[in-house]
Amino acid sequence: MTRAEHPRGQILVIVAGGLVILLLAVGLVIDTGLSFVVRRDAQNVADLASVAGTKMVADHYVDGGRTGAEVYAAVDANATANGCNDTCTWSAEYVAAPPAIGDVEPILGDVVNGGAIPATAQGVKVSVEKPSPTQFMRIIGLDEVTVATSGVALTADPPSIGPGVLLPIAMSPEVAMEPGQVYNLTDGKDGPGNFGWLSWTDENAAGVLADSICTPDNPEITVPTYIPGAPGKKNKADLRDCLDEYIADGTTVLVPIWDGTHPGNGENTEYRIIGFAAFVLTYTSQPAVDNIQGAFVEYFPLTTVPAGFSPPTAGSVTYFLGLVR
C-alpha cells in the first residue's frame, strides 16, 4: 500500500460508519414519530374509557343500583370500540377526589368484573399499554416498543361556582340534554313578565344586564339558591351586540340551570338555581331579545374537581363529569 492509498481507506471506513449512524438516527426519528401516533391513540382510549366508567359511578349515586360489573363492562366496551384489542391491554382503578387541587387522586382498588363500587369512589382511572412496531430500529434487534399512558375522570356535585363566569341567563331544561343538540335557553315563558334574565344585584335595568352579558360579573354562587329575575324584554344595543358576538365567535358560555321559582310576578320572581351548564349560543330573536338558543356542550365543565366536592346525590339534575388528568 502506498502512502497515497492509506488515507483513502480511512475515509471509506469513516463514511461507512457515518452512514450507519445516520441511518440509525433517521430510524430513531421515524420510529419515535410512529410511537407518538400510537401514544395518541392509547391516550384517546384511556380518556374515553375512564369517562365511560365514571359515568357508571355517577349513575350509581344518582339512580342507585349500579355494580362494579357494570363499571367494568362500560370501560371494556368503550376501550374495545376505540381500538384497544388484540395486543392492546387496559386496566382500571377506582379513584377518590384529591385532597387538594393538583394532588394525585387516591386509588381505592381495581375495577373488576364484579363486586361493589367503593363507598368513596368518585371516578375511574384507566391505564393503557399498546405496542408500537418499529421499522428502522429492527436492525439493532428492537422490533417494538411499549407505549403506556392513563386517563382519570371524576364526578361530583357542583355546590358552588366562582365569580365572573356565568351569563345571567336562566334555563330550565325539560329533558336530559344531549351534547350538540340545540335547545331554548329562554322562550318568554318563565313567569309573568319574566324572560329568563337574572339580576345578580337585584337591579332591573337594561344597562346593568348588558354589562353582565358583555363582561360576566356574577358573585360566587352556591347551589341550590334563589336568584332574582330581571323582568321585561331588554332591548338594548349593547346587549344584542354582545350576544351576537358570542354567536359569531362560537364561544362556549356558562349559564345557570333552574328547577322552580318563588311565586310572584315581575321583580318578585326568583329562580331556584340548582346547577350550571355550558352552551354555544346559536340564535337570538330581534329586536327585543326574548328567545335565546344554544347547542348544549356539557353540565358544569371544570378542568378539575376541587377539593371537598362530594359525589352526586340521588336525583341530581346536574353534576360534573369529565377528565381531570
Stockholm file with secondary structure:
# STOCKHOLM 1.0

chainA/1-325         MTRAEHPRGQILVIVAGGLVILLLAVGLVIDTGLSFVVRRDAQNVADLASVAGTKMVADHYVDGGRTGAEVYAAVDANATANGCNDTCTWSAEYVAAPPAIGDVEPILGDVVNGGAIPATAQGVKVSVEKPSPTQFMRIIGLDEVTVATSGVALTADPPSIGPGVLLPIAMSPEVAMEPGQVYNLTDGKDGPGNFGWLSWTDENAAGVLADSICTPDNPEITVPTYIPGAPGKKNKADLRDCLDEYIADGTTVLVPIWDGTHPGNGENTEYRIIGFAAFVLTYTSQPAVDNIQGAFVEYFPLTTVPAGFSPPTAGSVTYFLGLVR
#=GR chainA/1-325 SS CCTTHHHHHHHHHHHHHHHHHHHHHHHHHHHHHHHHHHHHHHHHHHHHHHHHHHHHHHHHHHTCCCCHHHHHHHHHHHHHHTTCCTTCEEEEEEECCCSSTTSCCCEEEECCSSSCCCTTCCEEEEEEEEEEECSGGGGGTCCEEEEEEEEEEEEECCCEECSSCBCSBCBCCSSCCCTTCEEEEECSCSBTTBCSBBCTTSCCCHHHHHHHHHSCCCCCEESSEEEEBCCSCCCCHHHHHHHHHHHHHTCEEEEEEEEEEESCSGGGCEEEEEEEEEEEEEEECSSSCCCEEEEEEEESCCSSCCTTCCCCCTTCSCCEEEECC
#=GC SS_cons         CCTTHHHHHHHHHHHHHHHHHHHHHHHHHHHHHHHHHHHHHHHHHHHHHHHHHHHHHHHHHHTCCCCHHHHHHHHHHHHHHTTCCTTCEEEEEEECCCSSTTSCCCEEEECCSSSCCCTTCCEEEEEEEEEEECSGGGGGTCCEEEEEEEEEEEEECCCEECSSCBCSBCBCCSSCCCTTCEEEEECSCSBTTBCSBBCTTSCCCHHHHHHHHHSCCCCCEESSEEEEBCCSCCCCHHHHHHHHHHHHHTCEEEEEEEEEEESCSGGGCEEEEEEEEEEEEEEECSSSCCCEEEEEEEESCCSSCCTTCCCCCTTCSCCEEEECC
//
